[in-house]
Amino acid sequence: MSVVARFLVLAVAGGLTLAMGAHSAVAADPAKVARPTTGGEYAYSAVEAAPYVGARAVVHYVTTGTAAPPLNDDGDTGYPDYVEQVGAAADTALLYYERHGFKLPLPDAGGPDSKPDIYIDGLPAGVFGLTFPETAEGGSFVLVSPRLDPRQRTFGSLRITVAHELFHVVQFSYVASGRLPLWAAEGSATALSMLVFPQVEDLAMENFLSGWLSQPWLPLYDERSGCAHCYGGAWWWQYLARLKPGILPRYFALLEAADQRGKSSRVGVAELDRALRNSRAGRLGDVFASFSLNLYRRGLPVGGPYSLNSSTRPRATSVRTVYGLSTQYVPIRVPRAARGVVVAVPHGDGPAPRVVLVVGGPKGRRIVGKRFRPGQGVILSTLFHSSRERKRIVLIVTSGHLNGVAYQVGYAAVGRNGKLPGWIAF
């Protein structure tokens, strides 16, 4: 049984969750969510200890019951080491977000001061942390499990969890209603938490990332199976964060503007396209195609939905569909004596997919297609420069749009004479 399958799929009204399960970014109940110190579903069963006030966040905890963290105080500071570790992770994460152009969290009205409040509390099995939006009592606040691991390599990292949940607090400083596109909220929080603590190897996160690489043909906005694909989509958000630092702050600002107008942002794809253009990074379709090629160039184990075996006789696939914001990596095998390959990719009505051919493996040569004249689609052809190019051929079909498009692949190997055929029709 897989790691993902061993954890519960949880839907927590009004909270964003870092877990091997699902969450809901919009409260199902309009009533304010109570803090553990005042009652409600996550109420403390014991009197709260004196909170730990860090430079940028406040950490709340109790010393008895299932909500209590480990109480060892090896530094003899008067606070449990676990509490101080949560506070240190929070200070590091919030400083990182501020320095990278994000809004500061909105003032917290539910704690001892205006800093964000983190409550160490007992959570359902499989849930590492929860974040509630500004509609909660006193504004947005965070819950984290008392059983997270502070080590560098672990399953359920304390530092990654705290950074992840606090990025949700940052997100809510833009969209106070909590009406965020779920896939974007979780994917970006996962990505940013890993950028804050790049030295931490969180095995739970690695599981999500590996799962995403095995199925890159699913849309980035696929929120099924507890939003597992959303978490794994951190690949995309890390790419954007490194591409230009202003892209993500602009994106959330555009989501904020749409929310304030009462306008549905659907899945937030239009705002993402605008953020990229406003940042002079290019159109979403082009940037996503570059991202998809970059994943392959890095030698990552990207999965493919199907593969093709060619001969010198033209062949064609059935009509296929590439989903919106997804990529299909299609290996093509040619006979040992083949001197080259020709691939044609016509497509139907809708946003044109980006198509590229790479021969020779991840570090190999990129073949750019030429448009059909007339018709919709591209044709790609090349003669091999070496046996290596013949052995590793991948067709990359990408849709960097909200909607996908139907397409077909016609393909043939070039025979021993080494001449590219004059035909295009398949």
GULOZA-67851 format. One record per residue (C-alpha): z, y negated, x. Coordinates in nm, 3 decimals. Example, Ala and Ser with C-alpha at 12.3 -4.5 7.8 and 13.67 -1.06 7.14 Angstrom:
<atoms>
{zz: 0.780 yy: 0.450 xx: 1.230}
{zz: 0.714 yy: 0.106 xx: 1.367}
</atoms>
This chain:
<atoms>
{zz: 0.000 yy: 0.000 xx: 0.000}
{zz: -0.094 yy: -0.341 xx: 0.140}
{zz: 0.157 yy: -0.609 xx: 0.227}
{zz: 0.027 yy: -0.828 xx: -0.055}
{zz: 0.061 yy: -0.549 xx: -0.310}
{zz: 0.426 yy: -0.495 xx: -0.218}
{zz: 0.527 yy: -0.841 xx: -0.335}
{zz: 0.570 yy: -0.973 xx: -0.683}
{zz: 0.317 yy: -1.203 xx: -0.846}
{zz: 0.540 yy: -1.485 xx: -0.963}
{zz: 0.465 yy: -1.785 xx: -1.183}
{zz: 0.730 yy: -2.054 xx: -1.151}
{zz: 0.694 yy: -2.336 xx: -1.404}
{zz: 0.661 yy: -2.669 xx: -1.232}
{zz: 0.697 yy: -2.547 xx: -0.875}
{zz: 0.472 yy: -2.485 xx: -0.577}
{zz: 0.561 yy: -2.163 xx: -0.403}
{zz: 0.523 yy: -2.024 xx: -0.054}
{zz: 0.533 yy: -1.655 xx: -0.131}
{zz: 0.319 yy: -1.347 xx: -0.149}
{zz: 0.274 yy: -1.435 xx: -0.517}
{zz: 0.149 yy: -1.700 xx: -0.751}
{zz: 0.283 yy: -2.034 xx: -0.862}
{zz: 0.210 yy: -2.308 xx: -1.111}
{zz: 0.162 yy: -2.667 xx: -0.997}
{zz: 0.217 yy: -2.802 xx: -1.349}
{zz: 0.542 yy: -2.766 xx: -1.538}
{zz: 0.502 yy: -2.564 xx: -1.856}
{zz: 0.820 yy: -2.727 xx: -1.993}
{zz: 0.824 yy: -3.109 xx: -2.004}
{zz: 1.202 yy: -3.110 xx: -1.949}
{zz: 1.312 yy: -3.211 xx: -1.602}
{zz: 1.389 yy: -2.925 xx: -1.363}
{zz: 1.756 yy: -2.944 xx: -1.264}
{zz: 1.874 yy: -2.935 xx: -0.906}
{zz: 2.100 yy: -2.651 xx: -0.785}
{zz: 2.392 yy: -2.896 xx: -0.767}
{zz: 2.364 yy: -2.993 xx: -1.134}
{zz: 2.272 yy: -2.670 xx: -1.313}
{zz: 1.960 yy: -2.501 xx: -1.439}
{zz: 1.787 yy: -2.182 xx: -1.333}
{zz: 1.866 yy: -2.225 xx: -0.964}
{zz: 2.221 yy: -2.362 xx: -1.001}
{zz: 2.467 yy: -2.294 xx: -0.721}
{zz: 2.743 yy: -2.052 xx: -0.821}
{zz: 2.982 yy: -2.212 xx: -0.571}
{zz: 3.083 yy: -2.565 xx: -0.478}
{zz: 2.833 yy: -2.726 xx: -0.242}
{zz: 2.939 yy: -2.777 xx: 0.120}
{zz: 2.899 yy: -3.118 xx: 0.281}
{zz: 2.519 yy: -3.167 xx: 0.311}
{zz: 2.355 yy: -3.184 xx: 0.652}
{zz: 2.186 yy: -3.524 xx: 0.683}
{zz: 1.903 yy: -3.513 xx: 0.933}
{zz: 1.680 yy: -3.791 xx: 1.058}
{zz: 1.424 yy: -3.743 xx: 0.780}
{zz: 1.565 yy: -3.494 xx: 0.529}
{zz: 1.892 yy: -3.375 xx: 0.375}
{zz: 1.980 yy: -3.004 xx: 0.366}
{zz: 2.213 yy: -2.873 xx: 0.092}
{zz: 2.389 yy: -2.535 xx: 0.101}
{zz: 2.690 yy: -2.333 xx: -0.011}
{zz: 2.912 yy: -2.106 xx: 0.197}
{zz: 2.971 yy: -1.822 xx: -0.050}
{zz: 2.758 yy: -1.605 xx: -0.275}
{zz: 2.397 yy: -1.489 xx: -0.252}
{zz: 2.272 yy: -1.845 xx: -0.197}
{zz: 2.472 yy: -1.887 xx: 0.123}
{zz: 2.283 yy: -1.883 xx: 0.454}
{zz: 2.418 yy: -1.714 xx: 0.770}
{zz: 2.727 yy: -1.916 xx: 0.858}
{zz: 2.746 yy: -1.874 xx: 1.235}
{zz: 2.793 yy: -2.206 xx: 1.414}
{zz: 2.720 yy: -2.119 xx: 1.776}
{zz: 2.694 yy: -2.485 xx: 1.875}
{zz: 3.032 yy: -2.566 xx: 1.720}
{zz: 2.883 yy: -2.864 xx: 1.535}
{zz: 3.056 yy: -2.807 xx: 1.204}
{zz: 2.732 yy: -2.691 xx: 1.038}
{zz: 2.581 yy: -2.341 xx: 1.032}
{zz: 2.298 yy: -2.296 xx: 1.281}
{zz: 2.065 yy: -2.194 xx: 0.996}
{zz: 2.125 yy: -2.525 xx: 0.817}
{zz: 2.057 yy: -2.721 xx: 1.135}
{zz: 1.740 yy: -2.521 xx: 1.197}
{zz: 1.613 yy: -2.611 xx: 0.849}
{zz: 1.694 yy: -2.976 xx: 0.917}
{zz: 1.520 yy: -2.972 xx: 1.256}
{zz: 1.207 yy: -2.810 xx: 1.108}
{zz: 1.204 yy: -3.072 xx: 0.832}
{zz: 1.234 yy: -3.361 xx: 1.080}
{zz: 0.950 yy: -3.221 xx: 1.292}
{zz: 0.721 yy: -3.162 xx: 0.995}
{zz: 0.775 yy: -3.499 xx: 0.827}
{zz: 0.721 yy: -3.685 xx: 1.155}
{zz: 0.397 yy: -3.492 xx: 1.210}
{zz: 0.268 yy: -3.578 xx: 0.861}
{zz: 0.352 yy: -3.946 xx: 0.904}
{zz: 0.178 yy: -3.963 xx: 1.242}
{zz: -0.133 yy: -3.800 xx: 1.096}
{zz: -0.183 yy: -4.065 xx: 0.832}
{zz: -0.019 yy: -3.913 xx: 0.524}
{zz: 0.199 yy: -4.103 xx: 0.281}
{zz: 0.574 yy: -4.084 xx: 0.323}
{zz: 0.756 yy: -3.885 xx: 0.054}
{zz: 0.861 yy: -4.094 xx: -0.245}
{zz: 1.231 yy: -4.193 xx: -0.243}
{zz: 1.457 yy: -3.909 xx: -0.354}
{zz: 1.694 yy: -4.019 xx: -0.629}
{zz: 1.886 yy: -3.694 xx: -0.658}
{zz: 2.065 yy: -3.668 xx: -0.324}
{zz: 2.301 yy: -3.873 xx: -0.111}
{zz: 2.019 yy: -4.101 xx: 0.007}
{zz: 1.643 yy: -4.155 xx: -0.037}
{zz: 1.539 yy: -3.881 xx: 0.208}
{zz: 1.377 yy: -3.562 xx: 0.069}
{zz: 1.631 yy: -3.300 xx: -0.034}
{zz: 1.606 yy: -2.934 xx: 0.068}
{zz: 1.832 yy: -2.683 xx: -0.105}
{zz: 1.903 yy: -2.348 xx: 0.060}
{zz: 1.925 yy: -2.120 xx: -0.242}
{zz: 1.880 yy: -1.765 xx: -0.358}
{zz: 1.521 yy: -1.708 xx: -0.472}
{zz: 1.341 yy: -1.417 xx: -0.640}
{zz: 1.235 yy: -1.132 xx: -0.416}
{zz: 0.922 yy: -1.217 xx: -0.220}
{zz: 0.956 yy: -1.594 xx: -0.264}
{zz: 1.018 yy: -1.793 xx: 0.053}
{zz: 1.029 yy: -2.143 xx: -0.093}
{zz: 0.964 yy: -2.359 xx: -0.400}
{zz: 0.876 yy: -2.725 xx: -0.437}
{zz: 0.908 yy: -2.918 xx: -0.763}
{zz: 0.704 yy: -3.231 xx: -0.841}
{zz: 0.823 yy: -3.583 xx: -0.914}
{zz: 0.884 yy: -3.490 xx: -1.277}
{zz: 1.189 yy: -3.291 xx: -1.164}
{zz: 1.542 yy: -3.431 xx: -1.176}
{zz: 1.568 yy: -3.709 xx: -0.917}
{zz: 1.207 yy: -3.657 xx: -0.808}
{zz: 1.044 yy: -3.390 xx: -0.593}
{zz: 1.274 yy: -3.148 xx: -0.413}
{zz: 1.252 yy: -2.822 xx: -0.219}
{zz: 1.424 yy: -2.485 xx: -0.238}
{zz: 1.414 yy: -2.245 xx: 0.058}
{zz: 1.549 yy: -1.894 xx: 0.091}
{zz: 1.869 yy: -1.834 xx: 0.292}
{zz: 1.700 yy: -1.533 xx: 0.455}
{zz: 1.412 yy: -1.690 xx: 0.650}
{zz: 1.361 yy: -1.603 xx: 1.015}
{zz: 1.382 yy: -1.869 xx: 1.289}
{zz: 1.209 yy: -1.654 xx: 1.553}
{zz: 0.867 yy: -1.731 xx: 1.703}
{zz: 0.703 yy: -1.414 xx: 1.568}
{zz: 0.824 yy: -1.298 xx: 1.231}
{zz: 0.745 yy: -1.223 xx: 0.869}
{zz: 0.859 yy: -1.525 xx: 0.669}
{zz: 0.914 yy: -1.799 xx: 0.926}
{zz: 1.183 yy: -2.057 xx: 0.862}
{zz: 0.985 yy: -2.335 xx: 1.029}
{zz: 0.652 yy: -2.253 xx: 0.864}
{zz: 0.818 yy: -2.230 xx: 0.521}
{zz: 0.999 yy: -2.562 xx: 0.555}
{zz: 0.683 yy: -2.738 xx: 0.682}
{zz: 0.474 yy: -2.581 xx: 0.404}
{zz: 0.710 yy: -2.688 xx: 0.127}
{zz: 0.751 yy: -3.039 xx: 0.263}
{zz: 0.376 yy: -3.086 xx: 0.267}
{zz: 0.390 yy: -3.021 xx: -0.106}
{zz: 0.642 yy: -3.308 xx: -0.126}
{zz: 0.387 yy: -3.523 xx: 0.059}
{zz: 0.117 yy: -3.411 xx: -0.185}
{zz: 0.338 yy: -3.513 xx: -0.477}
{zz: 0.378 yy: -3.858 xx: -0.324}
{zz: 0.009 yy: -3.898 xx: -0.409}
{zz: -0.007 yy: -3.704 xx: -0.736}
{zz: 0.337 yy: -3.754 xx: -0.889}
{zz: 0.240 yy: -3.567 xx: -1.207}
{zz: 0.199 yy: -3.247 xx: -1.006}
{zz: -0.152 yy: -3.196 xx: -1.146}
{zz: -0.304 yy: -3.089 xx: -0.815}
{zz: -0.588 yy: -2.839 xx: -0.773}
{zz: -0.386 yy: -2.530 xx: -0.691}
{zz: -0.626 yy: -2.388 xx: -0.431}
{zz: -0.632 yy: -2.718 xx: -0.239}
{zz: -0.255 yy: -2.768 xx: -0.261}
{zz: -0.171 yy: -2.425 xx: -0.120}
{zz: -0.453 yy: -2.401 xx: 0.133}
{zz: -0.380 yy: -2.742 xx: 0.285}
{zz: -0.002 yy: -2.685 xx: 0.289}
{zz: -0.055 yy: -2.357 xx: 0.471}
{zz: -0.292 yy: -2.518 xx: 0.720}
{zz: -0.072 yy: -2.818 xx: 0.792}
{zz: 0.243 yy: -2.608 xx: 0.837}
{zz: 0.063 yy: -2.403 xx: 1.100}
{zz: -0.058 yy: -2.718 xx: 1.275}
{zz: 0.299 yy: -2.852 xx: 1.285}
{zz: 0.423 yy: -2.530 xx: 1.447}
{zz: 0.123 yy: -2.374 xx: 1.626}
{zz: 0.350 yy: -2.166 xx: 1.849}
{zz: 0.499 yy: -1.978 xx: 1.552}
{zz: 0.332 yy: -1.653 xx: 1.456}
{zz: 0.410 yy: -1.594 xx: 1.089}
{zz: 0.296 yy: -1.246 xx: 0.991}
{zz: 0.290 yy: -1.335 xx: 0.621}
{zz: 0.046 yy: -1.616 xx: 0.695}
{zz: -0.161 yy: -1.393 xx: 0.921}
{zz: -0.194 yy: -1.148 xx: 0.635}
{zz: -0.340 yy: -1.421 xx: 0.413}
{zz: -0.574 yy: -1.545 xx: 0.686}
{zz: -0.700 yy: -1.194 xx: 0.763}
{zz: -0.751 yy: -1.124 xx: 0.394}
{zz: -0.960 yy: -1.439 xx: 0.357}
{zz: -1.180 yy: -1.349 xx: 0.655}
{zz: -1.248 yy: -1.008 xx: 0.503}
{zz: -1.386 yy: -1.172 xx: 0.185}
{zz: -1.538 yy: -1.512 xx: 0.273}
{zz: -1.790 yy: -1.464 xx: -0.009}
{zz: -1.517 yy: -1.546 xx: -0.263}
{zz: -1.489 yy: -1.917 xx: -0.354}
{zz: -1.227 yy: -2.121 xx: -0.173}
{zz: -1.097 yy: -2.214 xx: -0.519}
{zz: -1.044 yy: -1.850 xx: -0.625}
{zz: -0.687 yy: -1.854 xx: -0.757}
{zz: -0.658 yy: -1.492 xx: -0.863}
{zz: -0.413 yy: -1.237 xx: -0.720}
{zz: -0.131 yy: -1.483 xx: -0.678}
{zz: -0.364 yy: -1.736 xx: -0.516}
{zz: -0.382 yy: -1.518 xx: -0.203}
{zz: -0.731 yy: -1.649 xx: -0.127}
{zz: -0.597 yy: -2.005 xx: -0.157}
{zz: -0.342 yy: -1.949 xx: 0.119}
{zz: -0.603 yy: -1.782 xx: 0.339}
{zz: -0.832 yy: -2.080 xx: 0.285}
{zz: -0.619 yy: -2.256 xx: 0.548}
{zz: -0.913 yy: -2.186 xx: 0.780}
{zz: -1.108 yy: -2.457 xx: 0.596}
{zz: -0.828 yy: -2.714 xx: 0.581}
{zz: -0.746 yy: -2.672 xx: 0.949}
{zz: -1.112 yy: -2.730 xx: 1.028}
{zz: -1.107 yy: -3.056 xx: 0.831}
{zz: -0.778 yy: -3.170 xx: 0.984}
{zz: -0.925 yy: -3.126 xx: 1.331}
{zz: -1.266 yy: -3.266 xx: 1.241}
{zz: -1.136 yy: -3.615 xx: 1.156}
{zz: -0.773 yy: -3.710 xx: 1.097}
{zz: -0.842 yy: -3.935 xx: 0.797}
{zz: -1.019 yy: -3.678 xx: 0.578}
{zz: -0.717 yy: -3.516 xx: 0.415}
{zz: -0.519 yy: -3.837 xx: 0.349}
{zz: -0.834 yy: -3.982 xx: 0.188}
{zz: -0.879 yy: -3.669 xx: -0.018}
{zz: -0.529 yy: -3.686 xx: -0.165}
{zz: -0.569 yy: -4.058 xx: -0.227}
{zz: -0.882 yy: -3.984 xx: -0.431}
{zz: -0.695 yy: -3.715 xx: -0.627}
{zz: -0.421 yy: -3.972 xx: -0.687}
{zz: -0.671 yy: -4.227 xx: -0.819}
{zz: -0.824 yy: -3.971 xx: -1.054}
{zz: -0.482 yy: -3.865 xx: -1.181}
{zz: -0.374 yy: -4.224 xx: -1.244}
{zz: -0.688 yy: -4.282 xx: -1.451}
{zz: -0.607 yy: -3.972 xx: -1.651}
{zz: -0.935 yy: -3.825 xx: -1.534}
{zz: -0.959 yy: -3.452 xx: -1.475}
{zz: -1.056 yy: -3.373 xx: -1.118}
{zz: -1.157 yy: -3.019 xx: -1.224}
{zz: -1.103 yy: -2.830 xx: -0.899}
{zz: -1.110 yy: -3.138 xx: -0.679}
{zz: -1.449 yy: -3.068 xx: -0.523}
{zz: -1.608 yy: -3.403 xx: -0.612}
{zz: -1.315 yy: -3.585 xx: -0.452}
{zz: -1.346 yy: -3.368 xx: -0.142}
{zz: -1.713 yy: -3.458 xx: -0.108}
{zz: -1.630 yy: -3.828 xx: -0.140}
{zz: -1.348 yy: -3.802 xx: 0.116}
{zz: -1.588 yy: -3.646 xx: 0.368}
{zz: -1.853 yy: -3.910 xx: 0.309}
{zz: -1.602 yy: -4.194 xx: 0.324}
{zz: -1.476 yy: -4.050 xx: 0.654}
{zz: -1.835 yy: -4.038 xx: 0.784}
{zz: -1.805 yy: -3.665 xx: 0.838}
{zz: -2.110 yy: -3.589 xx: 0.623}
{zz: -2.177 yy: -3.428 xx: 0.288}
{zz: -1.958 yy: -3.143 xx: 0.172}
{zz: -2.251 yy: -2.899 xx: 0.174}
{zz: -2.334 yy: -2.980 xx: 0.537}
{zz: -1.973 yy: -2.980 xx: 0.655}
{zz: -1.901 yy: -2.648 xx: 0.484}
{zz: -2.212 yy: -2.494 xx: 0.642}
{zz: -2.094 yy: -2.614 xx: 0.985}
{zz: -1.749 yy: -2.469 xx: 0.914}
{zz: -1.901 yy: -2.133 xx: 0.819}
{zz: -2.109 yy: -2.120 xx: 1.136}
{zz: -1.804 yy: -2.222 xx: 1.339}
{zz: -1.605 yy: -1.925 xx: 1.207}
{zz: -1.877 yy: -1.688 xx: 1.323}
{zz: -1.917 yy: -1.867 xx: 1.657}
{zz: -1.547 yy: -1.816 xx: 1.724}
{zz: -1.596 yy: -1.441 xx: 1.704}
{zz: -1.363 yy: -1.403 xx: 1.407}
{zz: -1.396 yy: -1.075 xx: 1.212}
{zz: -1.576 yy: -1.217 xx: 0.909}
{zz: -1.666 yy: -0.964 xx: 0.642}
{zz: -2.003 yy: -0.936 xx: 0.473}
{zz: -2.079 yy: -0.845 xx: 0.111}
{zz: -2.380 yy: -0.632 xx: 0.212}
{zz: -2.606 yy: -0.554 xx: 0.509}
{zz: -2.981 yy: -0.510 xx: 0.555}
{zz: -3.180 yy: -0.242 xx: 0.738}
{zz: -3.531 yy: -0.364 xx: 0.815}
{zz: -3.860 yy: -0.206 xx: 0.916}
{zz: -4.204 yy: -0.352 xx: 0.983}
{zz: -4.272 yy: -0.309 xx: 0.611}
{zz: -4.153 yy: -0.609 xx: 0.408}
{zz: -3.849 yy: -0.541 xx: 0.193}
{zz: -3.654 yy: -0.752 xx: -0.054}
{zz: -3.307 yy: -0.747 xx: -0.200}
{zz: -3.225 yy: -0.773 xx: -0.567}
{zz: -3.131 yy: -1.118 xx: -0.692}
{zz: -2.789 yy: -1.210 xx: -0.557}
{zz: -2.552 yy: -1.501 xx: -0.606}
{zz: -2.362 yy: -1.705 xx: -0.352}
{zz: -2.054 yy: -1.860 xx: -0.515}
{zz: -1.957 yy: -2.223 xx: -0.478}
{zz: -1.763 yy: -2.303 xx: -0.160}
{zz: -1.823 yy: -1.959 xx: -0.017}
{zz: -2.014 yy: -1.793 xx: 0.264}
{zz: -2.199 yy: -1.464 xx: 0.295}
{zz: -2.239 yy: -1.317 xx: 0.642}
{zz: -2.519 yy: -1.059 xx: 0.621}
{zz: -2.583 yy: -0.832 xx: 0.922}
{zz: -2.949 yy: -0.736 xx: 0.970}
{zz: -3.049 yy: -0.425 xx: 1.163}
{zz: -3.396 yy: -0.387 xx: 1.311}
{zz: -3.567 yy: -0.087 xx: 1.476}
{zz: -3.507 yy: -0.041 xx: 1.849}
{zz: -3.867 yy: -0.125 xx: 1.929}
{zz: -3.873 yy: -0.443 xx: 1.719}
{zz: -3.979 yy: -0.759 xx: 1.898}
{zz: -3.862 yy: -1.004 xx: 1.636}
{zz: -3.759 yy: -1.059 xx: 1.276}
{zz: -3.875 yy: -1.262 xx: 0.976}
{zz: -3.645 yy: -1.354 xx: 0.687}
{zz: -3.731 yy: -1.545 xx: 0.369}
{zz: -3.463 yy: -1.676 xx: 0.133}
{zz: -3.597 yy: -1.817 xx: -0.196}
{zz: -3.338 yy: -1.949 xx: -0.441}
{zz: -3.318 yy: -2.040 xx: -0.807}
{zz: -3.238 yy: -2.366 xx: -0.978}
{zz: -2.915 yy: -2.526 xx: -0.866}
{zz: -2.767 yy: -2.652 xx: -0.541}
{zz: -2.971 yy: -2.521 xx: -0.250}
{zz: -2.773 yy: -2.290 xx: -0.024}
{zz: -2.759 yy: -2.358 xx: 0.349}
{zz: -2.920 yy: -2.070 xx: 0.539}
{zz: -2.912 yy: -2.000 xx: 0.912}
{zz: -2.995 yy: -1.697 xx: 1.126}
{zz: -2.804 yy: -1.617 xx: 1.447}
{zz: -2.941 yy: -1.362 xx: 1.693}
{zz: -2.742 yy: -1.224 xx: 1.985}
{zz: -2.394 yy: -1.230 xx: 1.836}
{zz: -2.145 yy: -1.517 xx: 1.798}
{zz: -2.259 yy: -1.690 xx: 2.118}
{zz: -2.623 yy: -1.625 xx: 2.043}
{zz: -2.921 yy: -1.835 xx: 1.944}
{zz: -2.932 yy: -2.018 xx: 1.614}
{zz: -3.257 yy: -2.003 xx: 1.415}
{zz: -3.306 yy: -2.285 xx: 1.166}
{zz: -3.523 yy: -2.216 xx: 0.864}
{zz: -3.826 yy: -2.406 xx: 0.740}
{zz: -3.867 yy: -2.493 xx: 0.375}
{zz: -4.118 yy: -2.316 xx: 0.158}
{zz: -4.424 yy: -2.524 xx: 0.078}
{zz: -4.443 yy: -2.503 xx: -0.223}
{zz: -4.135 yy: -2.338 xx: -0.371}
{zz: -3.757 yy: -2.337 xx: -0.329}
{zz: -3.619 yy: -2.164 xx: -0.024}
{zz: -3.651 yy: -2.123 xx: 0.350}
{zz: -3.820 yy: -1.888 xx: 0.594}
{zz: -3.668 yy: -1.801 xx: 0.933}
{zz: -3.852 yy: -1.619 xx: 1.208}
{zz: -3.814 yy: -1.552 xx: 1.579}
{zz: -3.918 yy: -1.327 xx: 1.864}
{zz: -3.624 yy: -1.184 xx: 2.056}
{zz: -3.553 yy: -1.311 xx: 2.406}
{zz: -3.347 yy: -1.006 xx: 2.501}
{zz: -3.225 yy: -0.671 xx: 2.375}
{zz: -2.891 yy: -0.834 xx: 2.296}
{zz: -3.058 yy: -1.060 xx: 2.043}
{zz: -3.215 yy: -0.758 xx: 1.875}
{zz: -2.883 yy: -0.573 xx: 1.849}
{zz: -2.675 yy: -0.842 xx: 1.677}
{zz: -2.841 yy: -1.040 xx: 1.397}
{zz: -2.654 yy: -1.219 xx: 1.118}
{zz: -2.792 yy: -1.417 xx: 0.826}
{zz: -2.542 yy: -1.680 xx: 0.704}
{zz: -2.585 yy: -1.800 xx: 0.346}
{zz: -2.348 yy: -2.079 xx: 0.240}
{zz: -2.286 yy: -2.283 xx: -0.074}
{zz: -2.089 yy: -2.599 xx: -0.006}
{zz: -2.088 yy: -2.707 xx: -0.370}
{zz: -1.875 yy: -2.653 xx: -0.679}
{zz: -2.136 yy: -2.420 xx: -0.825}
{zz: -2.317 yy: -2.132 xx: -0.664}
{zz: -2.682 yy: -2.036 xx: -0.685}
{zz: -2.894 yy: -1.723 xx: -0.723}
{zz: -3.108 yy: -1.622 xx: -0.427}
{zz: -3.303 yy: -1.332 xx: -0.283}
{zz: -3.370 yy: -1.211 xx: 0.071}
{zz: -3.707 yy: -1.087 xx: 0.188}
{zz: -3.707 yy: -0.944 xx: 0.541}
{zz: -3.915 yy: -0.750 xx: 0.794}
{zz: -3.906 yy: -0.660 xx: 1.161}
{zz: -4.184 yy: -0.772 xx: 1.396}
{zz: -4.367 yy: -0.476 xx: 1.550}
{zz: -4.447 yy: -0.388 xx: 1.912}
{zz: -4.736 yy: -0.632 xx: 1.945}
{zz: -4.482 yy: -0.916 xx: 1.939}
{zz: -4.673 yy: -1.138 xx: 1.697}
{zz: -4.513 yy: -1.304 xx: 1.401}
{zz: -4.692 yy: -1.208 xx: 1.080}
{zz: -4.880 yy: -1.474 xx: 0.886}
{zz: -4.748 yy: -1.369 xx: 0.546}
{zz: -4.453 yy: -1.523 xx: 0.365}
{zz: -4.462 yy: -1.342 xx: 0.031}
{zz: -4.225 yy: -1.045 xx: -0.018}
</atoms>
